[in-house]
Amino acid sequence: MLKKYKLRSYNFILVFILIITSVFALAVVNSANSAYTMKQGAGMVVSFVIMIIVSFIDYNWILKYFWIWYGVVTVMLIGVLTVFGHGSHGATRWFKIGPIQLQPSEF
């Protein structure tokens, strides 16, 4: 399931570019409305952790079970339209799980 990486073959340049771009985006969010800066920063940190974990998963394993991912996302999209959808700013396309709102397309 996990790739056997050598640390020197990991693409650190790509990760560095993503971090620089995210810091710039965080500065733009801060200049627009500083109330959202901490929330956006926390989301970025969580996203980077998930990105690093997923980058070590062998893509052949993901392809082996693509139909499960496809089914889960399809059920989530149908669920948003019918039963579990939460409206926000005039659009019903969110799941609300406690204080967190997620879109099915994020999965």
C-alpha positions, 0 to 999 in steps of 0.5 A: 500500500505504501510506496518505498520511497528514498527520501532524496527521491521525494519532490521537495521542490513541489512541496516548497512551491505549494507552501510558498503559494499557500502563504501568499494566498493566506496573506491575500485572505488576511488583507481581505478579511483578517477574521478568516485568517486563522480558519484558512491557515488551519485548513491549509495545515490539515491539507498539507498533512493529508497531502503528505500522507496521500503522496506516500500511497501507491497510486496502483492501490488507489486505482485498484479500488477506484469503484469504491471512491466513485460510489462514495462520492456519488452517494454523497452528491445524491445525499446533498441534493436530497437529504443531507444538504445544508444551505449556505449563501443561497446554495444547497451543496454542503454537508454540515458536520458540527462546526465544519462544512464540507462539499462532496466535491472536496473528497 
